[in-house]
Amino acid sequence: MGLPLFTLLSEVLVAFTIEFDNEFEHRTPHRTTQFGSGSGPWLVSMVMWSNCMRFVTDEGLTVRELEDLARTKTNLNGMQRWGYISTQGPPRSGVIRATPKGRQAREVWRALFGEIEKRWQARFGPNEIGQLRESLGALNSRIDADLPDCLPILGYGLFSGALERKRERLAGSQDELSLPALLSRVLLAFAIEFESESDLSLAISANVLRVLDETGVRVRDLPLLSGVSKEAISMALGFLKKKSIAVVEPDPAGSRAKIARLTPKGRAAQDAYHKLVEIIEERWKARFGERSIRVLREQLQRLVVAPSAIEPYPDGWRARVPKPGTWPHYPMVLHRGGFPDGS
């Protein structure tokens, strides 16, 4: 069968996000820990537009109003500390406003969605992108939940969080939604269904549990194998160790490296992950139509590109770190800035 449907959705979304983020970084004054470039705000990823800056106006709004509009939570403390917003008043009812730096970033972000999508139309063909939009829109219209236009910041255990709100409205028509919003909604619906039947999150299962074995894998090799950052790996391994699913120990070969290996319970969990993914995809074929899922898979497969195919700008931070060997099989959207690989 090849890659699972959710992995194809993830890889296309991650590729769009990284191309989008590279362009935002290139055009916007910003700073980071290692690669600072002036007095701009702290560099964050596309998700922080979708769960925050898209809705923060110069007039201001409350936290409750922001979360109602975004249909998910943001890293409010981070966005304030990083220079995008200011808050005034009590934590939940105080007013949030965009700072001058936040307003500048907001204008760059707003233009990039259409620009990157047009770039993809030129690269893959306008019909390919149009047909993918149509397929994603058809699925999204049948998902009975009021999902956000982005993946949520992962919570404890790196779960996406079950969103219990029934669909009351759509934030715009299918044609008005950005391509990453359509991808995110369908992908999140899959993650929520998976996590409602699993003791482990899809993020941990797809990225870390998937690449471990009972013999042991060097911890330092896990970012390359999984496509997610060492910080994301550390969080995932901490949870797996707590659940007695994996252990981290010295390399028995005698090197100074640490290895992570599955326990018998972990091997059972890995098998359960693969089985549940197959069950949900078969369930989706019954629910949405076998042809619809098959066509969507084919469309996504034509858009999947290797990490090496997206070249960062020479002055970008991704140009100064080793290139990943693969995209994440599920985006690791963390509170650290929302980057899809947990960077």
MILOMAR-978539 format. One record per residue (C-alpha): x, y, z; residue number from 1; residue in one letter. Coordinates in Angstrom, 1 decimal. Layout:
BEGIN
TIZA     xx     yy     zz   n res
TIZA      X      Y      Z NUM   A
...
This chain:
BEGIN
TIZA     xx     yy     zz   n res
TIZA    0.0    0.0    0.0   1   M
TIZA    2.9    2.3    0.4   2   G
TIZA    2.9    5.2    2.9   3   L
TIZA   -0.2    5.6    5.0   4   P
TIZA   -2.7    8.4    3.9   5   L
TIZA   -1.9   10.5    7.0   6   F
TIZA    1.8   10.4    6.2   7   T
TIZA    1.2   11.6    2.7   8   L
TIZA   -0.9   14.4    4.0   9   L
TIZA    1.8   15.2    6.6  10   S
TIZA    4.7   15.2    4.1  11   E
TIZA    2.9   17.6    1.7  12   V
TIZA    1.9   19.9    4.6  13   L
TIZA    5.4   19.9    6.0  14   V
TIZA    6.9   20.7    2.6  15   A
TIZA    4.5   23.6    2.1  16   F
TIZA    5.2   24.8    5.6  17   T
TIZA    9.0   24.8    5.3  18   I
TIZA    8.9   26.6    1.9  19   E
TIZA    6.5   29.1    3.5  20   F
TIZA    8.7   29.5    6.6  21   D
TIZA   11.9   29.9    4.5  22   N
TIZA   10.2   32.8    2.6  23   E
TIZA    8.9   34.4    5.8  24   F
TIZA   12.4   34.3    7.4  25   E
TIZA   14.0   35.8    4.3  26   H
TIZA   11.6   38.7    4.2  27   R
TIZA   11.1   39.5    7.9  28   T
TIZA   13.6   41.0   10.4  29   P
TIZA   13.9   38.4   13.1  30   H
TIZA   16.1   36.8   15.7  31   R
TIZA   16.9   33.3   16.9  32   T
TIZA   19.2   31.8   19.5  33   T
TIZA   22.0   31.0   17.1  34   Q
TIZA   21.2   32.8   13.9  35   F
TIZA   19.9   36.2   15.0  36   G
TIZA   19.5   39.0   12.4  37   S
TIZA   18.7   42.2   14.2  38   G
TIZA   16.0   43.4   16.5  39   S
TIZA   13.0   41.8   14.9  40   G
TIZA   10.7   39.3   16.7  41   P
TIZA   11.7   35.8   17.5  42   W
TIZA   11.3   33.6   14.4  43   L
TIZA    8.2   31.3   14.5  44   V
TIZA    6.5   29.0   12.0  45   S
TIZA    3.4   29.3    9.9  46   M
TIZA    1.1   27.7   12.6  47   V
TIZA    1.6   30.8   14.8  48   M
TIZA   -0.1   32.9   12.1  49   W
TIZA   -3.0   30.5   11.9  50   S
TIZA   -3.6   30.1   15.7  51   N
TIZA   -2.8   33.7   16.6  52   C
TIZA   -1.7   36.5   14.3  53   M
TIZA   -4.4   36.0   11.7  54   R
TIZA   -7.0   37.1   14.3  55   F
TIZA   -5.1   39.7   16.4  56   V
TIZA   -6.2   43.2   15.2  57   T
TIZA   -4.8   46.6   16.1  58   D
TIZA   -8.0   47.2   18.1  59   E
TIZA   -7.5   44.1   20.1  60   G
TIZA   -9.5   41.1   21.3  61   L
TIZA   -9.6   38.9   24.4  62   T
TIZA   -8.0   35.4   24.9  63   V
TIZA  -11.5   33.8   24.8  64   R
TIZA  -12.3   35.6   21.5  65   E
TIZA   -9.0   34.6   20.0  66   L
TIZA   -9.5   30.9   20.9  67   E
TIZA  -13.0   31.0   19.6  68   D
TIZA  -11.9   32.4   16.3  69   L
TIZA   -8.8   30.1   15.9  70   A
TIZA  -10.7   27.1   17.3  71   R
TIZA   -7.4   26.1   19.1  72   T
TIZA   -5.0   27.6   21.6  73   K
TIZA   -1.8   29.5   20.9  74   T
TIZA    1.3   29.9   22.9  75   N
TIZA    0.2   33.3   24.3  76   L
TIZA    3.1   33.8   26.6  77   N
TIZA    5.5   32.9   23.9  78   G
TIZA    4.0   35.2   21.3  79   M
TIZA    4.2   38.1   23.9  80   Q
TIZA    7.7   37.2   24.9  81   R
TIZA    8.8   36.9   21.3  82   W
TIZA    7.5   40.4   20.4  83   G
TIZA    4.4   39.7   18.3  84   Y
TIZA    1.7   40.8   20.7  85   I
TIZA    1.1   42.8   23.8  86   S
TIZA   -1.5   41.9   26.5  87   T
TIZA   -3.2   44.2   29.0  88   Q
TIZA   -5.5   43.1   31.8  89   G
TIZA   -6.4   39.8   33.5  90   P
TIZA   -5.0   36.6   31.8  91   P
TIZA   -8.3   35.4   30.3  92   R
TIZA  -10.2   38.6   29.8  93   S
TIZA   -7.4   41.0   29.0  94   G
TIZA   -6.9   42.6   25.6  95   V
TIZA   -4.4   41.3   23.1  96   I
TIZA   -3.0   43.6   20.5  97   R
TIZA   -0.4   43.2   17.7  98   A
TIZA    2.9   45.1   18.3  99   T
TIZA    4.5   47.1   15.5 100   P
TIZA    6.7   44.1   14.8 101   K
TIZA    3.7   41.8   14.9 102   G
TIZA    1.9   43.9   12.4 103   R
TIZA    4.9   43.8   10.1 104   Q
TIZA    5.1   40.0   10.3 105   A
TIZA    1.3   39.7    9.8 106   R
TIZA    1.5   41.5    6.5 107   E
TIZA    4.3   39.3    5.2 108   V
TIZA    2.4   36.1    6.4 109   W
TIZA   -0.9   37.2    4.8 110   R
TIZA    0.6   37.5    1.3 111   A
TIZA    2.6   34.2    1.4 112   L
TIZA   -0.2   31.7    1.3 113   F
TIZA   -1.3   32.7   -2.1 114   G
TIZA    2.2   33.3   -3.3 115   E
TIZA    3.5   29.8   -2.3 116   I
TIZA    0.4   28.1   -3.7 117   E
TIZA    0.9   29.9   -7.1 118   K
TIZA    4.5   28.7   -7.0 119   R
TIZA    3.2   25.1   -6.5 120   W
TIZA    0.8   25.6   -9.4 121   Q
TIZA    3.7   26.5  -11.6 122   A
TIZA    5.8   23.6  -10.3 123   R
TIZA    3.2   20.8  -10.3 124   F
TIZA    0.6   22.2  -12.6 125   G
TIZA   -2.6   24.2  -11.8 126   P
TIZA   -4.8   21.2  -12.5 127   N
TIZA   -2.9   19.1  -10.0 128   E
TIZA   -3.3   21.7   -7.2 129   I
TIZA   -6.9   22.4   -8.2 130   G
TIZA   -7.8   18.7   -8.1 131   Q
TIZA   -6.1   18.3   -4.7 132   L
TIZA   -8.0   21.2   -3.3 133   R
TIZA  -11.3   19.7   -4.6 134   E
TIZA  -10.5   16.3   -3.0 135   S
TIZA   -9.5   17.8    0.3 136   L
TIZA  -12.5   20.1    0.3 137   G
TIZA  -14.9   17.2   -0.3 138   A
TIZA  -13.5   15.3    2.6 139   L
TIZA  -13.4   18.3    4.9 140   N
TIZA  -17.1   19.1    4.2 141   S
TIZA  -18.0   15.7    5.6 142   R
TIZA  -15.9   15.9    8.8 143   I
TIZA  -18.4   16.5   11.6 144   D
TIZA  -16.1   18.7   13.8 145   A
TIZA  -15.3   22.4   13.9 146   D
TIZA  -11.6   22.0   13.3 147   L
TIZA   -8.9   24.7   13.2 148   P
TIZA   -7.1   25.8   10.0 149   D
TIZA   -3.9   24.4   11.4 150   C
TIZA   -2.6   21.6   13.6 151   L
TIZA   -2.8   22.3   17.3 152   P
TIZA    0.3   22.8   19.4 153   I
TIZA    0.9   19.3   20.9 154   L
TIZA    0.0   18.9   24.5 155   G
TIZA    1.1   16.4   27.2 156   Y
TIZA    2.1   13.1   25.7 157   G
TIZA    2.3   15.0   22.3 158   L
TIZA   -1.4   14.4   21.8 159   F
TIZA   -3.2   16.6   19.3 160   S
TIZA   -6.1   17.0   21.7 161   G
TIZA   -9.7   15.8   21.0 162   A
TIZA  -11.8   18.7   19.8 163   L
TIZA  -15.3   18.0   20.9 164   E
TIZA  -17.0   20.9   19.2 165   R
TIZA  -19.5   19.8   16.5 166   K
TIZA  -19.4   21.7   13.2 167   R
TIZA  -21.4   24.8   13.5 168   E
TIZA  -19.9   26.7   10.7 169   R
TIZA  -16.9   26.8    8.4 170   L
TIZA  -14.5   29.7    8.5 171   A
TIZA  -14.9   30.6    4.9 172   G
TIZA  -15.8   28.4    1.9 173   S
TIZA  -13.6   25.6    0.7 174   Q
TIZA  -12.3   27.8   -2.1 175   D
TIZA  -11.3   30.5    0.4 176   E
TIZA   -9.3   28.1    2.7 177   L
TIZA   -5.6   28.0    2.1 178   S
TIZA   -4.1   24.7    0.9 179   L
TIZA   -2.3   24.1    4.2 180   P
TIZA   -5.6   24.7    6.0 181   A
TIZA   -7.3   22.0    4.0 182   L
TIZA   -4.4   19.6    4.5 183   L
TIZA   -4.4   20.3    8.2 184   S
TIZA   -8.1   19.8    8.8 185   R
TIZA   -8.1   16.4    7.1 186   V
TIZA   -4.9   15.4    8.8 187   L
TIZA   -6.1   16.5   12.2 188   L
TIZA   -9.3   14.5   11.8 189   A
TIZA   -7.2   11.4   11.2 190   F
TIZA   -5.1   12.1   14.3 191   A
TIZA   -8.1   12.6   16.5 192   I
TIZA   -9.6    9.4   15.4 193   E
TIZA   -6.3    7.5   16.0 194   F
TIZA   -5.8    9.1   19.4 195   E
TIZA   -9.3    8.2   20.5 196   S
TIZA   -8.4    4.5   20.2 197   E
TIZA   -4.7    4.6   21.2 198   S
TIZA   -2.7    5.1   24.4 199   D
TIZA    0.0    6.9   22.4 200   L
TIZA   -0.3   10.0   20.3 201   S
TIZA    0.0    9.8   16.5 202   L
TIZA    3.0   12.2   16.7 203   A
TIZA    5.0    9.8   19.0 204   I
TIZA    3.8    6.7   17.2 205   S
TIZA    4.5    7.9   13.6 206   A
TIZA    7.9    9.5   14.3 207   N
TIZA    9.7    7.8   17.1 208   V
TIZA    7.9    4.5   18.0 209   L
TIZA    7.9    3.7   14.2 210   R
TIZA   11.8    3.8   13.9 211   V
TIZA   12.7    2.0   17.1 212   L
TIZA   13.3   -1.8   17.4 213   D
TIZA   14.2   -4.3   20.2 214   E
TIZA   17.9   -4.3   19.3 215   T
TIZA   18.4   -0.6   19.8 216   G
TIZA   18.9    2.6   17.8 217   V
TIZA   21.4    5.3   18.6 218   R
TIZA   19.6    8.3   20.1 219   V
TIZA   21.7   10.7   18.1 220   R
TIZA   20.5    8.9   14.9 221   D
TIZA   16.8    9.4   15.6 222   L
TIZA   16.5   12.9   14.2 223   P
TIZA   17.8   11.8   10.9 224   L
TIZA   15.6    8.7   10.8 225   L
TIZA   12.4   10.4   12.0 226   S
TIZA   12.7   13.9   10.5 227   G
TIZA   12.0   15.6   13.8 228   V
TIZA   14.3   17.6   16.0 229   S
TIZA   16.4   16.3   18.9 230   K
TIZA   14.2   18.3   21.3 231   E
TIZA   11.1   16.6   19.9 232   A
TIZA   12.9   13.2   20.2 233   I
TIZA   13.7   14.0   23.8 234   S
TIZA   10.1   14.7   24.7 235   M
TIZA    8.9   11.6   22.9 236   A
TIZA   11.4    9.3   24.5 237   L
TIZA   10.6   10.7   28.0 238   G
TIZA    7.0    9.7   27.5 239   F
TIZA    7.9    6.3   26.1 240   L
TIZA   10.2    5.6   29.0 241   K
TIZA    7.5    6.6   31.5 242   K
TIZA    5.1    4.2   29.9 243   K
TIZA    7.7    1.4   29.9 244   S
TIZA    7.5    1.2   26.1 245   I
TIZA   11.1    2.1   25.5 246   A
TIZA   14.4    2.2   27.5 247   V
TIZA   17.4    4.4   26.9 248   V
TIZA   20.7    2.9   27.9 249   E
TIZA   24.4    2.9   27.1 250   P
TIZA   25.4    1.3   23.8 251   D
TIZA   26.3   -2.4   24.6 252   P
TIZA   28.9   -2.2   21.8 253   A
TIZA   31.0    0.0   24.2 254   G
TIZA   30.7    3.4   22.5 255   S
TIZA   29.8    6.5   24.5 256   R
TIZA   26.5    6.7   22.6 257   A
TIZA   23.1    6.1   24.1 258   K
TIZA   20.7    3.7   22.4 259   I
TIZA   16.9    3.6   22.6 260   A
TIZA   15.2    0.2   22.3 261   R
TIZA   11.7   -1.1   22.5 262   L
TIZA   10.6   -3.2   25.4 263   T
TIZA    8.2   -6.2   24.7 264   P
TIZA    5.4   -3.8   25.6 265   K
TIZA    6.9   -1.3   23.1 266   G
TIZA    7.0   -3.9   20.3 267   R
TIZA    3.3   -4.7   21.0 268   A
TIZA    2.6   -0.9   20.8 269   A
TIZA    4.4   -0.6   17.5 270   Q
TIZA    2.4   -3.4   16.0 271   D
TIZA   -0.8   -1.9   17.4 272   A
TIZA    0.2    1.5   15.8 273   Y
TIZA    0.6   -0.1   12.3 274   H
TIZA   -2.6   -2.1   12.6 275   K
TIZA   -4.7    0.9   13.8 276   L
TIZA   -3.5    3.1   11.0 277   V
TIZA   -4.6    0.5    8.5 278   E
TIZA   -8.0    0.1   10.2 279   I
TIZA   -8.7    3.8   10.1 280   I
TIZA   -7.7    4.1    6.5 281   E
TIZA  -10.0    1.2    5.6 282   E
TIZA  -12.7    2.9    7.7 283   R
TIZA  -12.2    6.1    5.8 284   W
TIZA  -12.7    4.2    2.5 285   K
TIZA  -16.0    3.0    3.7 286   A
TIZA  -17.0    6.4    5.1 287   R
TIZA  -15.9    8.7    2.3 288   F
TIZA  -15.7    6.3   -0.6 289   G
TIZA  -12.9    4.0   -1.8 290   E
TIZA  -12.4    6.0   -5.0 291   R
TIZA  -12.2    9.3   -3.1 292   S
TIZA   -9.4    8.0   -0.8 293   I
TIZA   -7.6    6.3   -3.7 294   R
TIZA   -7.6    9.5   -5.8 295   V
TIZA   -6.5   11.6   -2.9 296   L
TIZA   -3.6    9.2   -2.2 297   R
TIZA   -2.5    9.5   -5.9 298   E
TIZA   -2.7   13.3   -5.9 299   Q
TIZA   -0.6   13.5   -2.7 300   L
TIZA    2.0   11.1   -4.0 301   Q
TIZA    2.6   13.3   -7.0 302   R
TIZA    3.3   16.2   -4.7 303   L
TIZA    5.6   14.5   -2.2 304   V
TIZA    9.2   15.8   -2.6 305   V
TIZA   12.4   14.9   -0.8 306   A
TIZA   13.7   17.4    1.9 307   P
TIZA   16.7   18.1   -0.4 308   S
TIZA   14.3   19.5   -3.1 309   A
TIZA   13.5   22.5   -1.0 310   I
TIZA   16.6   24.8   -0.8 311   E
TIZA   16.6   27.4    2.0 312   P
TIZA   18.1   30.8    1.4 313   Y
TIZA   21.8   30.9    2.1 314   P
TIZA   21.2   33.2    5.1 315   D
TIZA   18.4   31.1    6.6 316   G
TIZA   18.9   28.9    9.6 317   W
TIZA   18.0   25.7    7.7 318   R
TIZA   20.9   26.3    5.4 319   A
TIZA   23.3   26.1    8.4 320   R
TIZA   22.1   22.8    9.9 321   V
TIZA   22.3   19.3    8.5 322   P
TIZA   19.5   18.5    6.0 323   K
TIZA   17.0   16.0    7.2 324   P
TIZA   16.8   12.5    5.6 325   G
TIZA   13.0   12.5    5.6 326   T
TIZA   10.0   14.6    6.5 327   W
TIZA    8.2   13.9    9.7 328   P
TIZA    5.5   11.3    9.3 329   H
TIZA    3.3   13.5   11.5 330   Y
TIZA    4.2   17.2   12.2 331   P
TIZA    5.7   17.8   15.6 332   M
TIZA    4.1   21.2   16.3 333   V
TIZA    5.5   22.2   19.6 334   L
TIZA    5.2   25.3   21.8 335   H
TIZA    8.7   26.3   20.8 336   R
TIZA    7.4   28.2   17.8 337   G
TIZA    5.2   25.7   15.9 338   G
TIZA    7.8   24.4   13.4 339   F
TIZA    6.6   21.1   11.9 340   P
TIZA    9.7   19.2   12.8 341   D
TIZA    9.8   20.5   16.4 342   G
TIZA   12.8   22.7   15.7 343   S
